[in-house]
Each structure stands twice: as C-alpha cells, then as structure tokens.
Amino acid sequence: MHRIGEEEIEAVARVIRSKNLFRVNTGNKETENFEKEWAQKCGTKYSLCVSGGTGALACALAGLEIGPGDEVIVPGYTFMATATAVLMVGAIPVIAEIDDTMTLDPDDFERKITGDVKAVIPVHIMGFPCNMDKINTIAAKNGVKVLEDACQAVGGSYKGKRLGSIGHAGAYSFNYYKNISAGEGGGVVTDDRKVYERALLYHDAGATFRPFISEIQETPFIGSQFRVSEITGAILRVQLQRLDGILADLRSLKAFLAEKVQGHKNITLTRSNDPRGDCGTTLSFTFPNEEKARAFAKDVSGSLPIDSGKHVYSNWDPVLNKKGGHHMDMNPFYFKQNSGLRSNYTKDMCPVTLDILKRTVYVSINIQWTQEELQTKANQILAAADRLG
Ligand SMILES: Cc1ncc(COP(=O)(O)O)c(C=O)c1O
C-alpha cells in the first residue's frame, strides 16, 4: 500500500551517479541520514537500517542478549518470521494466545512466564496496536525484555507513541507490502545504547573492521550480514516523507467506512487497543461463528485471517517440526542449553487464537478508493450484513 514515484527515481539516480553505493565511508550518507530521520520520527535515541524485518528482529534479539537457554513468548497469530528470528539467535519461541484485538493476549503472556522467559515479542499485526501498557507492566514485573514487532505497523502509534518505540526495542519491515517500502528493508529502534551497539555489530560481520569501531563500547563479536546499500537508504528517505500522508489517508478512509457500517445489528467491529493509533490498512469484523464470517467475507471480497497461511502458528511447519537450523548441531531445538525449554508444539495448542481467526473478517482499505468507490464498499458491507439475517 506504499506510494512510490519520481522522487524515488531521482534519489536512486543520485546515488548511482555518485558511484558510491556502499554505506560505509564512501562519502554518501543516505542510510545514515535515514537512520537519523527514522529515529526522530519514532522518538527513539537510536535506529539501525537493515535488510529486512526478519533480520531486524534477529538483530534486536541479539542486541537484547537473547540466546540459547532463553524462551521468548510470541503470539500464535503473526508471520512465521517472528518465531524464526528467535531461533536465529539460538533461543526457543513459546507460542501464546491472542485476544479479541487480534494481538498478544497479555493474560496468556503472563500465564506463560517462567524463569526461562527472557523476552516477549508483541506483534502489531495488520497495524493493530497491542496492549502495550499491560504487556510492559507484566514484563517489567518479571524482568522480561519487550521487543515490538512493528513490521506490519510502520508509523502506527499507541497512546501517542510510535509503535516500536514503546518496549526495549522495536523492529520494522520495509518490504514490498509495508506502509513504506524499498522493495526489501528493515529497521531496529531502541533507546538503549548497549542494545543498539550489539544490534549494529550483529548486523554486519565486518563491523569489527569499520572506521567507526572506536566509538563502540561493546566488545566486538562476529555477527551476520544484514547491511543495506545506499540505494535502500535513499529510497527510504523519500518514502519516510510520504509516511504520515499515507497513514492519514488510510485512517480517514477506514474511519468513513467504519462510521457508515457500525450500528448495523449484524456488525461488530473488532476491538482496538488504540483506534487512533491503528494504521488504517484493514477494517476488521468479528462474528459469532465461522459460518457467518465466511458468508460475509464472500459478499464483501474480504478474507479470514485463519486462511492467511504462515501467519497462523498451526501452519508454521518448520517450527512445529523443530527444523530450527540448516544443520543438526546448529538447530536450537537440540542445543544442550535448550533441553528443558518448552517446545512441545501441537497444531491445537492455542484454541482461542484459532477460534478468533476463524470468526474474523478483514476488508483491506485501498488507498486509491474514490469517494464513490468508498460509498459503494459501505453499501456492499451493509447489504452483506443484512443477508446474515
Ligand atoms: C509481523 C511480521 N514480522 C516479521 C516480518 C518479516 O519481515 P521481512 O519480510 O522484511 O523479513 C513480517 C513480514 O511480512 C511480518 O509481517
């Protein structure tokens, strides 16, 4: 749903003409400037641009010192990458229920806390903000680190704070489907210098040899490779300028539709933890049963989240089957330190999540809708609700 145009072409051309496409020490500062601008937008002290959302989650987890012997709570409704990032750093994902807001159920998070749980990843799925007050309170009480997965919620907010900036760290995706995009891309934000430095080291195995290494207080360690080129940085700088306009348009289209259809006896809009901070990409409806949800979805060209493939934990086959690495000895499920941790996954382990996903219908907001098309959509939704009897 991002917008892209001539300004991005100009920005890319500028970088190519300079012949300096590498982000380190070549004279260009596109990525560095994007990081500063993104930190400013999010209201955080530090930000790091990386090659994708999965990498951003892994960098943030490495930044938070999560590793073998640790459990990390993830919701059962999120793209599988939230769980696989946990495995990338050698820890074990523990899957928890969502609640009627489609996001992590804080009570189930609390129920699942043991001494082994070192972090939680609330996911602002579809741009719907999590209950960050409750999650942060429970986490603080139990010494659990909070990493927000804001990959699907770039620019959204909760009680006036940008999503991703509320926990200890936040991760974003700038892939093709996101609110702003460079085709691929990701970001980490945090207020914690140590987390930032460790994420920086982890995102670039070569960081050990970089000119800025003298400013780093953390002892260098070998990480991986999630760097971006100056082309990504240049595109994202332009994209960032479009972000608030995109969100304003999406929110106003969604608000119009919501206003037109709520009040109908067969319509219940899905509860939100912060309707004002919601990204506006999706209007969500909750039904008493799957039969009604399917009938409604068919009539409004909507979709049920239960059908969203690798966003539903019961379809995370590599996780459920403990295929956590390319080699037996690099597979966290078989690490000695992880032997006592909870990884006895089953397809029906989160029944509340599956039930909610079956009774929910999403209607995507199309940023290009004209006023007439919007009204047609509202009429279609009301007619579909009438047919539910
Ligand atoms: C909730 C969530 N987390 C993580 C990711 C991973 O992002 P990327 O595809 O940029 O690696 C995605 C991507 O769609 C996502 O939706």
The ligand as an SDF file (V2000), in Angstrom:
LIG
                    3D

 16 16  0  0  0  0  0  0  0  0999 V2000
    4.7400   -9.4550   11.5890 C   0  0  0  0  0  0  0  0  0  0  0  0
    5.9400   -9.6380   10.7150 C   0  0  0  0  0  0  0  0  0  0  0  0
    7.1350   -9.8710   11.2840 N   0  0  0  0  0  0  0  0  0  0  0  0
    8.2540  -10.0210   10.5380 C   0  0  0  0  0  0  0  0  0  0  0  0
    8.2130   -9.9550    9.1600 C   0  0  0  0  0  0  0  0  0  0  0  0
    9.4600  -10.1580    8.3840 C   0  0  0  0  0  0  0  0  0  0  0  0
    9.7600   -9.0650    7.5630 O   0  0  0  0  0  0  0  0  0  0  0  0
   10.6620   -9.2460    6.2340 P   0  0  0  0  0  0  0  0  0  0  0  0
    9.8190   -9.9410    5.2200 O   0  0  0  0  0  0  0  0  0  0  0  0
   11.0150   -7.8580    5.8420 O   0  0  0  0  0  0  0  0  0  0  0  0
   11.8520  -10.0540    6.6340 O   0  0  0  0  0  0  0  0  0  0  0  0
    6.9990   -9.7220    8.5250 C   0  0  0  0  0  0  0  0  0  0  0  0
    6.9410   -9.6380    7.0550 C   0  0  0  0  0  0  0  0  0  0  0  0
    5.9580   -9.5930    6.4070 O   0  0  0  0  0  0  0  0  0  0  0  0
    5.8230   -9.5760    9.3110 C   0  0  0  0  0  0  0  0  0  0  0  0
    4.6480   -9.3460    8.7520 O   0  0  0  0  0  0  0  0  0  0  0  0
  1  2  1  0
  2  3  1  0
  2 15  2  0
  3  4  2  0
  4  5  1  0
  5  6  1  0
  5 12  2  0
  6  7  1  0
  7  8  1  0
  8  9  2  0
  8 10  1  0
  8 11  1  0
 12 13  1  0
 12 15  1  0
 13 14  2  0
 15 16  1  0
M  END
$$$$
